[in-house]
């Protein structure tokens, strides 16, 4: 249970990043020269999750943001043992921020425990203003929306957790659908 609470805490801390990294109301456009070809601190397995999506670009997050996210994920030794790796990138469409894609690789033994997937989903449900299941690409995802309008599209597939985070569910679902389709 403690690990689930920490996962929720990490996800909630990401809300602060959404506005500054492609999911908020900022009118600043991402520079096309920042398109990531190789994520900066990625394990090869997670790099493969960020497959090209027609019409979208993945953009590297600033190192300071990635470092803060990593510090959040590794601040508790028990929790850091559960997450083997993570990667996050901003996603844009036509130079406009859509949101952030965060991918976590859980320890296989932990992910195989009964109730882990539902526990992750329950944590989103417990802190969200609204939560619902949506079927996309033949899989169910959880769409959780906070009171401030931040939306999380969450897909758990074994030890892989993919979250697409932003302000516009309609813009997030196509990204989630493409990621699910290419990572089954």
Phi and psi restraints in degrees (value plus and minus 20) as a CYANA .aco file:
   2 UNK   PHI     -80.3   -40.3
   2 UNK   PSI     -60.3   -20.3
   3 UNK   PHI     -83.9   -43.9
   3 UNK   PSI     -59.4   -19.4
   4 UNK   PHI     -83.5   -43.5
   4 UNK   PSI     -62.0   -22.0
   5 UNK   PHI     -83.6   -43.6
   5 UNK   PSI     -58.8   -18.8
   6 UNK   PHI     -87.7   -47.7
   6 UNK   PSI     -57.7   -17.7
   7 UNK   PHI     -80.6   -40.6
   7 UNK   PSI     -64.8   -24.8
   8 UNK   PHI     -82.1   -42.1
   8 UNK   PSI     -59.8   -19.8
   9 UNK   PHI     -82.3   -42.3
   9 UNK   PSI     -62.5   -22.5
  10 UNK   PHI     -83.4   -43.4
  10 UNK   PSI     -65.3   -25.3
  11 UNK   PHI     -83.6   -43.6
  11 UNK   PSI     -61.9   -21.9
  12 UNK   PHI     -83.2   -43.2
  12 UNK   PSI     -54.9   -14.9
  13 UNK   PHI     -87.4   -47.4
  13 UNK   PSI     -43.3    -3.3
  14 UNK   PHI     -87.6   -47.6
  14 UNK   PSI     -42.8    -2.8
  15 UNK   PHI     -74.5   -34.5
  15 UNK   PSI     -57.9   -17.9
  16 UNK   PHI     -83.7   -43.7
  16 UNK   PSI     -49.3    -9.3
  17 UNK   PHI    -101.2   -61.2
  17 UNK   PSI     -45.4    -5.4
  18 UNK   PHI     -79.6   -39.6
  18 UNK   PSI     -66.2   -26.2
  19 UNK   PHI     -82.5   -42.5
  19 UNK   PSI     -53.9   -13.9
  20 UNK   PHI    -111.7   -71.7
  20 UNK   PSI     -25.6    14.4
  21 UNK   PHI    -152.3  -112.3
  21 UNK   PSI      15.4    55.4
  22 UNK   PHI      89.6   129.6
  22 UNK   PSI     -20.1    19.9
  23 UNK   PHI    -136.1   -96.1
  23 UNK   PSI     -24.3    15.7
  24 UNK   PHI    -119.5   -79.5
  24 UNK   PSI    -178.6  -138.6
  25 UNK   PHI    -112.7   -72.7
  25 UNK   PSI     -16.0    24.0
  26 UNK   PHI     -78.1   -38.1
  26 UNK   PSI     117.1   157.1
  27 UNK   PHI    -111.5   -71.5
  27 UNK   PSI     -23.4    16.6
  28 UNK   PHI     -86.8   -46.8
  28 UNK   PSI     113.3   153.3
  29 UNK   PHI    -115.2   -75.2
  29 UNK   PSI     126.9   166.9
  30 UNK   PHI     -90.3   -50.3
  30 UNK   PSI     121.8   161.8
  31 UNK   PHI     -97.9   -57.9
  31 UNK   PSI     112.0   152.0
  32 UNK   PHI     -82.1   -42.1
  32 UNK   PSI     -39.2     0.8
  33 UNK   PHI     -97.4   -57.4
  33 UNK   PSI     -28.1    11.9
  34 UNK   PHI    -114.4   -74.4
  34 UNK   PSI     -13.6    26.4
  35 UNK   PHI     -82.5   -42.5
  35 UNK   PSI     108.5   148.5
  36 UNK   PHI    -100.4   -60.4
  36 UNK   PSI     110.7   150.7
  37 UNK   PHI    -120.9   -80.9
  37 UNK   PSI     -51.1   -11.1
  38 UNK   PHI    -156.3  -116.3
  38 UNK   PSI      98.8   138.8
  39 UNK   PHI     -77.4   -37.4
  39 UNK   PSI     126.0   166.0
  40 UNK   PHI     -86.8   -46.8
  40 UNK   PSI     -59.7   -19.7
  41 UNK   PHI    -150.2  -110.2
  41 UNK   PSI      39.5    79.5
  42 UNK   PHI    -132.8   -92.8
  42 UNK   PSI     123.7   163.7
  43 UNK   PHI    -100.7   -60.7
  43 UNK   PSI     118.3   158.3
  44 UNK   PHI     -69.1   -29.1
  44 UNK   PSI     -56.4   -16.4
  45 UNK   PHI     -80.6   -40.6
  45 UNK   PSI     -58.9   -18.9
  46 UNK   PHI     -98.8   -58.8
  46 UNK   PSI     -49.6    -9.6
  47 UNK   PHI     -79.1   -39.1
  47 UNK   PSI     -53.3   -13.3
  48 UNK   PHI     -87.3   -47.3
  48 UNK   PSI     -40.6    -0.6
  49 UNK   PHI     -87.9   -47.9
  49 UNK   PSI     -53.7   -13.7
  50 UNK   PHI    -104.2   -64.2
  50 UNK   PSI      42.1    82.1
  51 UNK   PHI     -95.4   -55.4
  51 UNK   PSI     129.5   169.5
  52 UNK   PHI     -77.0   -37.0
  52 UNK   PSI     120.8   160.8
  53 UNK   PHI    -140.5  -100.5
  53 UNK   PSI     104.1   144.1
  54 UNK   PHI     -74.6   -34.6
  54 UNK   PSI     107.2   147.2
  55 UNK   PHI      67.1   107.1
  55 UNK   PSI     -25.1    14.9
  56 UNK   PHI    -142.4  -102.4
  56 UNK   PSI     138.5   178.5
  57 UNK   PHI    -151.7  -111.7
  57 UNK   PSI     120.7   160.7
  58 UNK   PHI    -111.1   -71.1
  58 UNK   PSI     115.0   155.0
  59 UNK   PHI    -144.2  -104.2
  59 UNK   PSI     111.5   151.5
  60 UNK   PHI     -80.0   -40.0
  60 UNK   PSI     119.1   159.1
  61 UNK   PHI    -100.9   -60.9
  61 UNK   PSI     134.4   174.4
  62 UNK   PHI     -78.6   -38.6
  62 UNK   PSI     125.5   165.5
  63 UNK   PHI     -74.5   -34.5
  63 UNK   PSI     -57.7   -17.7
  64 UNK   PHI     -82.7   -42.7
  64 UNK   PSI     -56.5   -16.5
  65 UNK   PHI     -89.3   -49.3
  65 UNK   PSI     -65.4   -25.4
  66 UNK   PHI     -82.1   -42.1
  66 UNK   PSI     -59.9   -19.9
  67 UNK   PHI     -85.3   -45.3
  67 UNK   PSI     -60.4   -20.4
  68 UNK   PHI     -86.1   -46.1
  68 UNK   PSI     -60.9   -20.9
  69 UNK   PHI     -82.5   -42.5
  69 UNK   PSI     -64.1   -24.1
  70 UNK   PHI     -83.1   -43.1
  70 UNK   PSI     -60.8   -20.8
  71 UNK   PHI     -82.0   -42.0
  71 UNK   PSI     -60.9   -20.9
  72 UNK   PHI     -81.9   -41.9
  72 UNK   PSI     -62.6   -22.6
  73 UNK   PHI     -90.3   -50.3
  73 UNK   PSI     -49.8    -9.8
  74 UNK   PHI    -125.9   -85.9
  74 UNK   PSI     -13.4    26.6
  75 UNK   PHI     -88.2   -48.2
  75 UNK   PSI     -46.9    -6.9
  76 UNK   PHI    -131.4   -91.4
  76 UNK   PSI     101.0   141.0
  77 UNK   PHI     -76.2   -36.2
  77 UNK   PSI     -58.8   -18.8
  78 UNK   PHI     -84.9   -44.9
  78 UNK   PSI     -62.0   -22.0
  79 UNK   PHI     -90.0   -50.0
  79 UNK   PSI     -58.5   -18.5
  80 UNK   PHI     -85.9   -45.9
  80 UNK   PSI     -42.9    -2.9
  81 UNK   PHI     -94.7   -54.7
  81 UNK   PSI     -44.6    -4.6
  82 UNK   PHI    -100.8   -60.8
  82 UNK   PSI     -57.4   -17.4
  83 UNK   PHI    -116.1   -76.1
  83 UNK   PSI      95.3   135.3
  84 UNK   PHI     -98.1   -58.1
  84 UNK   PSI     -54.8   -14.8
  85 UNK   PHI    -184.8  -144.8
  85 UNK   PSI     142.8   182.8
  86 UNK   PHI    -167.1  -127.1
  86 UNK   PSI     140.4   180.4
  87 UNK   PHI    -170.6  -130.6
  87 UNK   PSI     126.0   166.0
  88 UNK   PHI    -161.4  -121.4
  88 UNK   PSI     122.2   162.2
  89 UNK   PHI    -164.1  -124.1
  89 UNK   PSI     130.9   170.9
  90 UNK   PHI     -97.0   -57.0
  90 UNK   PSI     130.0   170.0
  91 UNK   PHI    -144.0  -104.0
  91 UNK   PSI     114.7   154.7
  92 UNK   PHI    -145.0  -105.0
  92 UNK   PSI     140.1   180.1
  93 UNK   PHI    -155.8  -115.8
  93 UNK   PSI     103.0   143.0
  94 UNK   PHI      33.8    73.8
  94 UNK   PSI      16.6    56.6
  95 UNK   PHI      59.6    99.6
  95 UNK   PSI     -22.8    17.2
  96 UNK   PHI    -119.0   -79.0
  96 UNK   PSI     118.0   158.0
  97 UNK   PHI     -84.6   -44.6
  97 UNK   PSI     113.1   153.1
  98 UNK   PHI    -123.8   -83.8
  98 UNK   PSI     -64.5   -24.5
  99 UNK   PHI     149.5   189.5
  99 UNK   PSI    -178.8  -138.8
 100 UNK   PHI    -142.6  -102.6
 100 UNK   PSI     118.3   158.3
 101 UNK   PHI    -126.5   -86.5
 101 UNK   PSI     102.5   142.5
 102 UNK   PHI    -137.7   -97.7
 102 UNK   PSI     111.0   151.0
 103 UNK   PHI    -142.3  -102.3
 103 UNK   PSI     112.7   152.7
 104 UNK   PHI    -144.1  -104.1
 104 UNK   PSI     119.5   159.5
 105 UNK   PHI    -126.1   -86.1
 105 UNK   PSI      92.8   132.8
 106 UNK   PHI    -105.0   -65.0
 106 UNK   PSI     134.9   174.9
 107 UNK   PHI     -77.2   -37.2
 107 UNK   PSI     111.1   151.1
 108 UNK   PHI     -78.5   -38.5
 108 UNK   PSI     -59.9   -19.9
 109 UNK   PHI     -87.0   -47.0
 109 UNK   PSI     -59.1   -19.1
 110 UNK   PHI     -87.6   -47.6
 110 UNK   PSI     -66.3   -26.3
 111 UNK   PHI     -82.1   -42.1
 111 UNK   PSI     -47.9    -7.9
 112 UNK   PHI     -99.7   -59.7
 112 UNK   PSI     -30.5     9.5
 113 UNK   PHI     -86.5   -46.5
 113 UNK   PSI     123.5   163.5
 114 UNK   PHI     -80.7   -40.7
 114 UNK   PSI     116.3   156.3
 115 UNK   PHI      67.1   107.1
 115 UNK   PSI     -24.2    15.8
 116 UNK   PHI     -84.6   -44.6
 116 UNK   PSI     -68.8   -28.8
 117 UNK   PHI     -78.5   -38.5
 117 UNK   PSI     -68.0   -28.0
 118 UNK   PHI     -85.0   -45.0
 118 UNK   PSI     -55.0   -15.0
 119 UNK   PHI     -81.7   -41.7
 119 UNK   PSI     -61.0   -21.0
 120 UNK   PHI     -83.4   -43.4
 120 UNK   PSI     -66.4   -26.4
 121 UNK   PHI     -83.4   -43.4
 121 UNK   PSI     -61.6   -21.6
 122 UNK   PHI     -80.7   -40.7
 122 UNK   PSI     -56.1   -16.1
 123 UNK   PHI     -83.7   -43.7
 123 UNK   PSI     -58.7   -18.7
 124 UNK   PHI     -86.6   -46.6
 124 UNK   PSI     -62.1   -22.1
 125 UNK   PHI     -83.5   -43.5
 125 UNK   PSI     -58.2   -18.2
 126 UNK   PHI     -91.4   -51.4
 126 UNK   PSI     -43.3    -3.3
 127 UNK   PHI    -127.0   -87.0
 127 UNK   PSI     -26.4    13.6
 128 UNK   PHI    -111.9   -71.9
 128 UNK   PSI     132.5   172.5
 129 UNK   PHI     -91.4   -51.4
 129 UNK   PSI     -53.4   -13.4
 130 UNK   PHI    -168.8  -128.8
 130 UNK   PSI     126.9   166.9
 131 UNK   PHI    -163.5  -123.5
 131 UNK   PSI     120.4   160.4
 132 UNK   PHI    -173.4  -133.4
 132 UNK   PSI     138.7   178.7
 133 UNK   PHI    -111.6   -71.6
 133 UNK   PSI     120.7   160.7
 134 UNK   PHI    -152.1  -112.1
 134 UNK   PSI     117.4   157.4
 135 UNK   PHI    -113.2   -73.2
 135 UNK   PSI     104.6   144.6
 136 UNK   PHI    -166.0  -126.0
 136 UNK   PSI     118.5   158.5
 137 UNK   PHI      33.9    73.9
 137 UNK   PSI      11.7    51.7
 138 UNK   PHI      59.5    99.5
 138 UNK   PSI     -15.9    24.1
 139 UNK   PHI    -145.1  -105.1
 139 UNK   PSI     136.8   176.8
 140 UNK   PHI    -108.5   -68.5
 140 UNK   PSI     117.5   157.5
 141 UNK   PHI    -142.2  -102.2
 141 UNK   PSI     138.1   178.1
 142 UNK   PHI    -122.8   -82.8
 142 UNK   PSI     110.3   150.3
 143 UNK   PHI    -131.2   -91.2
 143 UNK   PSI      93.3   133.3
 144 UNK   PHI    -136.0   -96.0
 144 UNK   PSI     113.4   153.4
 145 UNK   PHI    -144.0  -104.0
 145 UNK   PSI     106.8   146.8
 146 UNK   PHI     -99.4   -59.4
 146 UNK   PSI     147.2   187.2
 147 UNK   PHI     -79.5   -39.5
 147 UNK   PSI     -48.6    -8.6
 148 UNK   PHI    -104.6   -64.6
 148 UNK   PSI     -17.6    22.4
 149 UNK   PHI      73.2   113.2
 149 UNK   PSI     -24.6    15.4
 150 UNK   PHI     -87.3   -47.3
 150 UNK   PSI     108.1   148.1
 151 UNK   PHI    -134.2   -94.2
 151 UNK   PSI     118.2   158.2
 152 UNK   PHI    -139.4   -99.4
 152 UNK   PSI     102.8   142.8
 153 UNK   PHI    -124.8   -84.8
 153 UNK   PSI      96.4   136.4
 154 UNK   PHI    -137.9   -97.9
 154 UNK   PSI     108.1   148.1
 155 UNK   PHI    -146.2  -106.2
 155 UNK   PSI     106.2   146.2
 156 UNK   PHI    -135.3   -95.3
 156 UNK   PSI     104.0   144.0
 157 UNK   PHI    -152.0  -112.0
 157 UNK   PSI      71.1   111.1
 158 UNK   PHI      44.7    84.7
 158 UNK   PSI    -139.4   -99.4
 159 UNK   PHI    -111.6   -71.6
 159 UNK   PSI     -17.6    22.4
 160 UNK   PHI    -121.9   -81.9
 160 UNK   PSI     105.3   145.3
 161 UNK   PHI    -137.4   -97.4
 161 UNK   PSI     102.1   142.1
 162 UNK   PHI    -137.3   -97.3
 162 UNK   PSI     106.6   146.6
 163 UNK   PHI    -143.5  -103.5
 163 UNK   PSI     112.5   152.5
 164 UNK   PHI    -133.9   -93.9
 164 UNK   PSI      99.8   139.8
 165 UNK   PHI    -141.8  -101.8
 165 UNK   PSI     112.2   152.2
 166 UNK   PHI    -195.9  -155.9
 166 UNK   PSI    -181.7  -141.7
 167 UNK   PHI    -126.8   -86.8
 167 UNK   PSI     -34.5     5.5
 168 UNK   PHI    -144.6  -104.6
 168 UNK   PSI      82.3   122.3
 169 UNK   PHI     -75.3   -35.3
 169 UNK   PSI     -59.4   -19.4
 170 UNK   PHI     -81.6   -41.6
 170 UNK   PSI     -50.0   -10.0
 171 UNK   PHI    -104.5   -64.5
 171 UNK   PSI     -46.6    -6.6
 172 UNK   PHI     -99.8   -59.8
 172 UNK   PSI     -57.0   -17.0
 173 UNK   PHI     -80.7   -40.7
 173 UNK   PSI     -61.4   -21.4
 174 UNK   PHI     -82.6   -42.6
 174 UNK   PSI     -54.9   -14.9
 175 UNK   PHI     -86.4   -46.4
 175 UNK   PSI     -67.7   -27.7
 176 UNK   PHI     -80.2   -40.2
 176 UNK   PSI     -63.4   -23.4
 177 UNK   PHI     -79.2   -39.2
 177 UNK   PSI     -65.0   -25.0
 178 UNK   PHI     -84.7   -44.7
 178 UNK   PSI     -60.7   -20.7
 179 UNK   PHI     -86.2   -46.2
 179 UNK   PSI     -60.8   -20.8
 180 UNK   PHI     -84.8   -44.8
 180 UNK   PSI     -68.9   -28.9
 181 UNK   PHI     -77.7   -37.7
 181 UNK   PSI     -60.4   -20.4
 182 UNK   PHI    -105.6   -65.6
 182 UNK   PSI     -25.6    14.4
 183 UNK   PHI    -142.9  -102.9
 183 UNK   PSI      -0.4    39.6
